[in-house]
């Protein structure tokens, strides 16, 4: 597959004043992320918390987009299937290789607590929550791209730096789940680059959402099967 970053004549919003990214847009986007995490931590009903988490981030993104979410959420294209397959496989391979390398060199981590009690409610919660997670992943990318482009007028440089920063931050927010900074940044961060690449390639959050959803749902479904068979889930610890 000829993997190019640009496709279908689409471009990223904001970085080139398309539309202009206002200071209040940046503030609202960042506040939305903070508030959504607080809600996720406070609301006792997991599905409700996940729903509010995603709704808050969608609303703040819509505000920044002048209520035109089509800037981010677009129709699927038949060629997106290849991108989805490529990025899912890339994620799993990277996660396994990096995870195995870190563990082999004494970098241990705890397992994500979600893995110990996977139910159908967990699957529903995951499907809902990933919408908000994808917005949180892409907000830093868009902001860094806009900032770098403003001073350098170099779009590719902004894309590369934005990809690194957003992936690193996405890894950092998982430190609480894995209790190891190095593992979270390297394993989760590097692997998640493939999810961000799905967006970079298509400019469509629905594509990166699909990649993210497949990755999480496959792992969670395997955990459910292992739980039913009373088989230890240690083989999945690398993910």
ZADO-1210 file (C-alpha; in nm, 4 decimals, padded with zeros to 6 digits):
<atoms>
<atom x="00.0000" y="00.0000" z="00.0000" code="UNK" pos="1"/>
<atom x="00.1303" y="00.3438" z="-00.0897" code="UNK" pos="2"/>
<atom x="00.1164" y="00.5140" z="00.2488" code="UNK" pos="3"/>
<atom x="00.1129" y="00.8893" z="00.2049" code="UNK" pos="4"/>
<atom x="00.0153" y="01.1408" z="00.4693" code="UNK" pos="5"/>
<atom x="-00.2206" y="01.3347" z="00.2448" code="UNK" pos="6"/>
<atom x="-00.5285" y="01.1841" z="00.0912" code="UNK" pos="7"/>
<atom x="-00.8500" y="01.2820" z="-00.0873" code="UNK" pos="8"/>
<atom x="-00.7420" y="01.6474" z="-00.1069" code="UNK" pos="9"/>
<atom x="-00.8361" y="01.6943" z="00.2595" code="UNK" pos="10"/>
<atom x="-00.6402" y="01.9130" z="00.4985" code="UNK" pos="11"/>
<atom x="-00.6173" y="01.9635" z="00.8720" code="UNK" pos="12"/>
<atom x="-00.8350" y="02.2327" z="01.0273" code="UNK" pos="13"/>
<atom x="-00.7034" y="02.5388" z="01.2132" code="UNK" pos="14"/>
<atom x="-00.3306" y="02.5319" z="01.1393" code="UNK" pos="15"/>
<atom x="-00.3598" y="02.7561" z="00.8332" code="UNK" pos="16"/>
<atom x="-00.6530" y="02.9678" z="00.9559" code="UNK" pos="17"/>
<atom x="-00.9013" y="02.7191" z="00.8128" code="UNK" pos="18"/>
<atom x="-01.0830" y="02.8271" z="01.0316" code="UNK" pos="19"/>
<atom x="-00.8757" y="03.0547" z="01.2505" code="UNK" pos="20"/>
<atom x="-00.7901" y="02.9086" z="01.5882" code="UNK" pos="21"/>
<atom x="-00.8795" y="03.1709" z="01.8476" code="UNK" pos="22"/>
<atom x="-00.7236" y="03.1979" z="02.1932" code="UNK" pos="23"/>
<atom x="-01.0589" y="03.1228" z="02.3542" code="UNK" pos="24"/>
<atom x="-01.0875" y="02.8077" z="02.1413" code="UNK" pos="25"/>
<atom x="-00.7606" y="02.6778" z="02.2858" code="UNK" pos="26"/>
<atom x="-00.8735" y="02.7579" z="02.6402" code="UNK" pos="27"/>
<atom x="-01.2105" y="02.5866" z="02.5904" code="UNK" pos="28"/>
<atom x="-01.0481" y="02.2758" z="02.4388" code="UNK" pos="29"/>
<atom x="-00.8032" y="02.2414" z="02.7281" code="UNK" pos="30"/>
<atom x="-01.0721" y="02.3075" z="02.9894" code="UNK" pos="31"/>
<atom x="-01.2927" y="02.0484" z="02.8212" code="UNK" pos="32"/>
<atom x="-01.0216" y="01.7860" z="02.8576" code="UNK" pos="33"/>
<atom x="-00.9647" y="01.8692" z="03.2239" code="UNK" pos="34"/>
<atom x="-01.3359" y="01.8738" z="03.3110" code="UNK" pos="35"/>
<atom x="-01.4031" y="01.5498" z="03.1222" code="UNK" pos="36"/>
<atom x="-01.1333" y="01.3672" z="03.3199" code="UNK" pos="37"/>
<atom x="-01.2748" y="01.5030" z="03.6457" code="UNK" pos="38"/>
<atom x="-01.6219" y="01.3809" z="03.5484" code="UNK" pos="39"/>
<atom x="-01.4822" y="01.0399" z="03.4551" code="UNK" pos="40"/>
<atom x="-01.3195" y="01.0142" z="03.7974" code="UNK" pos="41"/>
<atom x="-01.6153" y="01.1437" z="03.9984" code="UNK" pos="42"/>
<atom x="-01.9260" y="00.9919" z="03.8372" code="UNK" pos="43"/>
<atom x="-01.9842" y="00.6505" z="04.0021" code="UNK" pos="44"/>
<atom x="-02.1852" y="00.4981" z="03.7155" code="UNK" pos="45"/>
<atom x="-01.9190" y="00.3938" z="03.4649" code="UNK" pos="46"/>
<atom x="-02.1277" y="00.4097" z="03.1480" code="UNK" pos="47"/>
<atom x="-02.2676" y="00.7508" z="03.2459" code="UNK" pos="48"/>
<atom x="-01.9184" y="00.8778" z="03.3234" code="UNK" pos="49"/>
<atom x="-01.7875" y="00.7565" z="02.9879" code="UNK" pos="50"/>
<atom x="-02.0834" y="00.9139" z="02.8077" code="UNK" pos="51"/>
<atom x="-02.0366" y="01.2526" z="02.9762" code="UNK" pos="52"/>
<atom x="-01.6623" y="01.2269" z="02.9146" code="UNK" pos="53"/>
<atom x="-01.7186" y="01.1995" z="02.5400" code="UNK" pos="54"/>
<atom x="-02.0043" y="01.4524" z="02.5252" code="UNK" pos="55"/>
<atom x="-01.7961" y="01.7212" z="02.6970" code="UNK" pos="56"/>
<atom x="-01.5086" y="01.6760" z="02.4521" code="UNK" pos="57"/>
<atom x="-01.7402" y="01.6701" z="02.1487" code="UNK" pos="58"/>
<atom x="-01.9074" y="01.9939" z="02.2616" code="UNK" pos="59"/>
<atom x="-01.5783" y="02.1765" z="02.3192" code="UNK" pos="60"/>
<atom x="-01.4463" y="02.0569" z="01.9822" code="UNK" pos="61"/>
<atom x="-01.7704" y="02.1682" z="01.8166" code="UNK" pos="62"/>
<atom x="-01.7317" y="02.5112" z="01.9751" code="UNK" pos="63"/>
<atom x="-01.3779" y="02.5463" z="01.8393" code="UNK" pos="64"/>
<atom x="-01.5014" y="02.4324" z="01.4954" code="UNK" pos="65"/>
<atom x="-01.7769" y="02.6983" z="01.4925" code="UNK" pos="66"/>
<atom x="-02.0197" y="02.4043" z="01.5362" code="UNK" pos="67"/>
<atom x="-01.9048" y="02.2441" z="01.2115" code="UNK" pos="68"/>
<atom x="-01.7918" y="01.8995" z="01.3246" code="UNK" pos="69"/>
<atom x="-01.7572" y="01.7884" z="00.9629" code="UNK" pos="70"/>
<atom x="-01.4101" y="01.9416" z="00.9860" code="UNK" pos="71"/>
<atom x="-01.3142" y="01.6361" z="01.1913" code="UNK" pos="72"/>
<atom x="-01.5890" y="01.3776" z="01.1480" code="UNK" pos="73"/>
<atom x="-01.6182" y="01.2777" z="00.7813" code="UNK" pos="74"/>
<atom x="-01.7722" y="01.0005" z="00.5756" code="UNK" pos="75"/>
<atom x="-01.5780" y="00.6782" z="00.5359" code="UNK" pos="76"/>
<atom x="-01.4011" y="00.6079" z="00.2080" code="UNK" pos="77"/>
<atom x="-01.3526" y="00.2540" z="00.0758" code="UNK" pos="78"/>
<atom x="-00.9753" y="00.3020" z="00.0858" code="UNK" pos="79"/>
<atom x="-00.9972" y="00.3613" z="00.4620" code="UNK" pos="80"/>
<atom x="-01.0244" y="-00.0143" z="00.5163" code="UNK" pos="81"/>
<atom x="-00.6623" y="-00.0636" z="00.4161" code="UNK" pos="82"/>
<atom x="-00.5506" y="00.2158" z="00.6470" code="UNK" pos="83"/>
<atom x="-00.7455" y="00.0654" z="00.9360" code="UNK" pos="84"/>
<atom x="-00.5923" y="-00.2797" z="00.8842" code="UNK" pos="85"/>
<atom x="-00.2413" y="-00.1350" z="00.8467" code="UNK" pos="86"/>
<atom x="-00.2684" y="00.0740" z="01.1649" code="UNK" pos="87"/>
<atom x="-00.4239" y="-00.2024" z="01.3771" code="UNK" pos="88"/>
<atom x="-00.1480" y="-00.4472" z="01.2796" code="UNK" pos="89"/>
<atom x="00.1162" y="-00.1780" z="01.3289" code="UNK" pos="90"/>
<atom x="-00.0171" y="-00.1047" z="01.6758" code="UNK" pos="91"/>
<atom x="-00.0154" y="-00.4680" z="01.7880" code="UNK" pos="92"/>
<atom x="00.3328" y="-00.5363" z="01.6507" code="UNK" pos="93"/>
<atom x="00.4791" y="-00.2220" z="01.8064" code="UNK" pos="94"/>
<atom x="00.3084" y="-00.2864" z="02.1398" code="UNK" pos="95"/>
<atom x="00.4366" y="-00.6440" z="02.1523" code="UNK" pos="96"/>
<atom x="00.7935" y="-00.5619" z="02.0456" code="UNK" pos="97"/>
<atom x="00.8320" y="-00.2570" z="02.2718" code="UNK" pos="98"/>
<atom x="00.6546" y="-00.4271" z="02.5640" code="UNK" pos="99"/>
<atom x="00.8640" y="-00.7433" z="02.5351" code="UNK" pos="100"/>
<atom x="01.1858" y="-00.5387" z="02.5074" code="UNK" pos="101"/>
<atom x="01.1024" y="-00.3306" z="02.8148" code="UNK" pos="102"/>
<atom x="01.0047" y="-00.6345" z="03.0229" code="UNK" pos="103"/>
<atom x="01.3204" y="-00.8168" z="02.9126" code="UNK" pos="104"/>
<atom x="01.5226" y="-00.5242" z="03.0440" code="UNK" pos="105"/>
<atom x="01.3544" y="-00.5128" z="03.3819" code="UNK" pos="106"/>
<atom x="01.0968" y="-00.2418" z="03.3115" code="UNK" pos="107"/>
<atom x="00.7940" y="-00.3882" z="03.4878" code="UNK" pos="108"/>
<atom x="00.4419" y="-00.2504" z="03.5086" code="UNK" pos="109"/>
<atom x="00.1074" y="-00.3282" z="03.6632" code="UNK" pos="110"/>
<atom x="-00.1795" y="-00.4342" z="03.4414" code="UNK" pos="111"/>
<atom x="-00.4582" y="-00.1933" z="03.3557" code="UNK" pos="112"/>
<atom x="-00.7226" y="-00.2494" z="03.6302" code="UNK" pos="113"/>
<atom x="-00.9928" y="-00.2693" z="03.3627" code="UNK" pos="114"/>
<atom x="-00.8446" y="-00.6024" z="03.2527" code="UNK" pos="115"/>
<atom x="-00.9353" y="-00.7750" z="03.5775" code="UNK" pos="116"/>
<atom x="-01.3109" y="-00.7428" z="03.5453" code="UNK" pos="117"/>
<atom x="-01.4175" y="-00.7222" z="03.1821" code="UNK" pos="118"/>
<atom x="-01.7931" y="-00.7400" z="03.1261" code="UNK" pos="119"/>
<atom x="-02.0308" y="-00.6457" z="02.8472" code="UNK" pos="120"/>
<atom x="-02.0744" y="-00.3132" z="03.0271" code="UNK" pos="121"/>
<atom x="-01.6994" y="-00.2612" z="02.9866" code="UNK" pos="122"/>
<atom x="-01.7323" y="-00.3115" z="02.6113" code="UNK" pos="123"/>
<atom x="-02.0184" y="-00.0619" z="02.5871" code="UNK" pos="124"/>
<atom x="-01.8293" y="00.1873" z="02.8025" code="UNK" pos="125"/>
<atom x="-01.5223" y="00.1480" z="02.5818" code="UNK" pos="126"/>
<atom x="-01.7131" y="00.2100" z="02.2587" code="UNK" pos="127"/>
<atom x="-01.8565" y="00.5316" z="02.4034" code="UNK" pos="128"/>
<atom x="-01.5445" y="00.6577" z="02.5775" code="UNK" pos="129"/>
<atom x="-01.3146" y="00.6188" z="02.2771" code="UNK" pos="130"/>
<atom x="-01.4920" y="00.9096" z="02.1057" code="UNK" pos="131"/>
<atom x="-01.3675" y="01.1406" z="02.3797" code="UNK" pos="132"/>
<atom x="-01.0268" y="00.9745" z="02.3908" code="UNK" pos="133"/>
<atom x="-00.9738" y="01.0349" z="02.0204" code="UNK" pos="134"/>
<atom x="-01.0549" y="01.4033" z="02.0603" code="UNK" pos="135"/>
<atom x="-00.8131" y="01.4232" z="02.3529" code="UNK" pos="136"/>
<atom x="-00.5488" y="01.2513" z="02.1401" code="UNK" pos="137"/>
<atom x="-00.5974" y="01.4892" z="01.8477" code="UNK" pos="138"/>
<atom x="-00.6323" y="01.8229" z="02.0278" code="UNK" pos="139"/>
<atom x="-00.2572" y="01.8347" z="02.1164" code="UNK" pos="140"/>
<atom x="-00.1716" y="01.7283" z="01.7605" code="UNK" pos="141"/>
<atom x="-00.3788" y="02.0083" z="01.6088" code="UNK" pos="142"/>
<atom x="-00.2529" y="02.2695" z="01.8558" code="UNK" pos="143"/>
<atom x="00.1134" y="02.1770" z="01.8042" code="UNK" pos="144"/>
<atom x="00.0685" y="02.1671" z="01.4261" code="UNK" pos="145"/>
<atom x="-00.0863" y="02.5159" z="01.4356" code="UNK" pos="146"/>
<atom x="00.1897" y="02.6514" z="01.6619" code="UNK" pos="147"/>
<atom x="00.4790" y="02.5052" z="01.4635" code="UNK" pos="148"/>
<atom x="00.3290" y="02.6142" z="01.1318" code="UNK" pos="149"/>
<atom x="00.2732" y="02.9656" z="01.2608" code="UNK" pos="150"/>
<atom x="00.6444" y="03.0159" z="01.3254" code="UNK" pos="151"/>
<atom x="00.8002" y="02.7920" z="01.0595" code="UNK" pos="152"/>
<atom x="00.5428" y="02.7690" z="00.7782" code="UNK" pos="153"/>
<atom x="00.6612" y="02.4084" z="00.7573" code="UNK" pos="154"/>
<atom x="00.3542" y="02.1837" z="00.7534" code="UNK" pos="155"/>
<atom x="00.5421" y="01.8525" z="00.7624" code="UNK" pos="156"/>
<atom x="00.7524" y="01.9647" z="01.0577" code="UNK" pos="157"/>
<atom x="00.4327" y="02.0530" z="01.2418" code="UNK" pos="158"/>
<atom x="00.2827" y="01.7121" z="01.1613" code="UNK" pos="159"/>
<atom x="00.5894" y="01.5244" z="01.2878" code="UNK" pos="160"/>
<atom x="00.6232" y="01.7256" z="01.6091" code="UNK" pos="161"/>
<atom x="00.2481" y="01.7114" z="01.6650" code="UNK" pos="162"/>
<atom x="00.2519" y="01.3326" z="01.6237" code="UNK" pos="163"/>
<atom x="00.5364" y="01.2951" z="01.8759" code="UNK" pos="164"/>
<atom x="00.3824" y="01.5306" z="02.1328" code="UNK" pos="165"/>
<atom x="00.0283" y="01.3917" z="02.1103" code="UNK" pos="166"/>
<atom x="00.1507" y="01.0312" z="02.1324" code="UNK" pos="167"/>
<atom x="00.3751" y="01.1121" z="02.4272" code="UNK" pos="168"/>
<atom x="00.0918" y="01.2850" z="02.6127" code="UNK" pos="169"/>
<atom x="-00.1439" y="00.9955" z="02.5375" code="UNK" pos="170"/>
<atom x="00.1130" y="00.7652" z="02.6942" code="UNK" pos="171"/>
<atom x="00.1470" y="00.9920" z="02.9974" code="UNK" pos="172"/>
<atom x="-00.2239" y="00.9823" z="03.0785" code="UNK" pos="173"/>
<atom x="-00.1935" y="00.6034" z="03.1103" code="UNK" pos="174"/>
<atom x="00.0709" y="00.6181" z="03.3851" code="UNK" pos="175"/>
<atom x="-00.1999" y="00.5695" z="03.6473" code="UNK" pos="176"/>
<atom x="-00.3165" y="00.2509" z="03.4763" code="UNK" pos="177"/>
<atom x="00.0279" y="00.0916" z="03.4382" code="UNK" pos="178"/>
<atom x="00.2163" y="00.2514" z="03.7326" code="UNK" pos="179"/>
<atom x="00.5295" y="00.2990" z="03.5239" code="UNK" pos="180"/>
<atom x="00.6203" y="00.6206" z="03.3451" code="UNK" pos="181"/>
<atom x="00.8719" y="00.4658" z="03.1052" code="UNK" pos="182"/>
<atom x="00.6408" y="00.1821" z="03.0041" code="UNK" pos="183"/>
<atom x="00.3467" y="00.4165" z="02.9518" code="UNK" pos="184"/>
<atom x="00.5362" y="00.6697" z="02.7408" code="UNK" pos="185"/>
<atom x="00.7282" y="00.4165" z="02.5303" code="UNK" pos="186"/>
<atom x="00.4814" y="00.1310" z="02.4929" code="UNK" pos="187"/>
<atom x="00.1486" y="00.3136" z="02.4902" code="UNK" pos="188"/>
<atom x="00.2946" y="00.6277" z="02.3320" code="UNK" pos="189"/>
<atom x="00.4796" y="00.4599" z="02.0459" code="UNK" pos="190"/>
<atom x="00.1990" y="00.2153" z="01.9747" code="UNK" pos="191"/>
<atom x="-00.0646" y="00.4872" z="01.9746" code="UNK" pos="192"/>
<atom x="00.1211" y="00.6669" z="01.6947" code="UNK" pos="193"/>
<atom x="-00.0499" y="00.4255" z="01.4566" code="UNK" pos="194"/>
<atom x="-00.3907" y="00.5450" z="01.5750" code="UNK" pos="195"/>
<atom x="-00.2892" y="00.9072" z="01.5206" code="UNK" pos="196"/>
<atom x="-00.1479" y="00.8145" z="01.1797" code="UNK" pos="197"/>
<atom x="-00.4924" y="00.6876" z="01.0818" code="UNK" pos="198"/>
<atom x="-00.6241" y="01.0394" z="01.1401" code="UNK" pos="199"/>
<atom x="-00.3257" y="01.2090" z="00.9764" code="UNK" pos="200"/>
<atom x="-00.3748" y="00.9963" z="00.6660" code="UNK" pos="201"/>
<atom x="-00.7517" y="01.0438" z="00.6326" code="UNK" pos="202"/>
<atom x="-00.8236" y="01.3638" z="00.8318" code="UNK" pos="203"/>
<atom x="-01.1207" y="01.1720" z="00.9708" code="UNK" pos="204"/>
<atom x="-01.1667" y="01.1006" z="01.3422" code="UNK" pos="205"/>
<atom x="-01.4051" y="00.8163" z="01.2581" code="UNK" pos="206"/>
<atom x="-01.1136" y="00.6263" z="01.1015" code="UNK" pos="207"/>
<atom x="-00.8829" y="00.6697" z="01.4019" code="UNK" pos="208"/>
<atom x="-01.1813" y="00.5903" z="01.6257" code="UNK" pos="209"/>
<atom x="-01.2363" y="00.2635" z="01.4377" code="UNK" pos="210"/>
<atom x="-00.8685" y="00.1681" z="01.4713" code="UNK" pos="211"/>
<atom x="-00.8747" y="00.2473" z="01.8434" code="UNK" pos="212"/>
<atom x="-01.2033" y="00.0614" z="01.8965" code="UNK" pos="213"/>
<atom x="-01.0837" y="-00.2527" z="01.7171" code="UNK" pos="214"/>
<atom x="-00.7608" y="-00.2563" z="01.9187" code="UNK" pos="215"/>
<atom x="-00.9366" y="-00.2219" z="02.2545" code="UNK" pos="216"/>
<atom x="-01.2372" y="-00.4438" z="02.1813" code="UNK" pos="217"/>
<atom x="-01.0260" y="-00.7320" z="02.0504" code="UNK" pos="218"/>
<atom x="-00.8090" y="-00.7282" z="02.3634" code="UNK" pos="219"/>
<atom x="-01.1066" y="-00.6914" z="02.6000" code="UNK" pos="220"/>
<atom x="-01.2970" y="-00.9685" z="02.4214" code="UNK" pos="221"/>
<atom x="-00.9973" y="-01.1999" z="02.4535" code="UNK" pos="222"/>
<atom x="-00.9799" y="-01.1195" z="02.8240" code="UNK" pos="223"/>
<atom x="-01.3500" y="-01.2051" z="02.8603" code="UNK" pos="224"/>
<atom x="-01.2928" y="-01.5398" z="02.6893" code="UNK" pos="225"/>
<atom x="-00.9917" y="-01.6175" z="02.9098" code="UNK" pos="226"/>
<atom x="-01.1938" y="-01.5233" z="03.2176" code="UNK" pos="227"/>
<atom x="-01.4737" y="-01.7602" z="03.1166" code="UNK" pos="228"/>
<atom x="-01.2191" y="-02.0400" z="03.0677" code="UNK" pos="229"/>
<atom x="-01.0386" y="-01.9551" z="03.3942" code="UNK" pos="230"/>
<atom x="-00.7135" y="-01.9005" z="03.2040" code="UNK" pos="231"/>
<atom x="-00.4660" y="-01.6370" z="03.3369" code="UNK" pos="232"/>
<atom x="-00.4544" y="-01.3210" z="03.1268" code="UNK" pos="233"/>
<atom x="-00.0775" y="-01.2770" z="03.1705" code="UNK" pos="234"/>
<atom x="-00.0170" y="-01.3400" z="02.7987" code="UNK" pos="235"/>
<atom x="-00.1977" y="-01.0153" z="02.7260" code="UNK" pos="236"/>
<atom x="00.0035" y="-00.8084" z="02.9739" code="UNK" pos="237"/>
<atom x="00.2246" y="-00.6680" z="02.6978" code="UNK" pos="238"/>
<atom x="-00.0751" y="-00.4817" z="02.5566" code="UNK" pos="239"/>
</atoms>
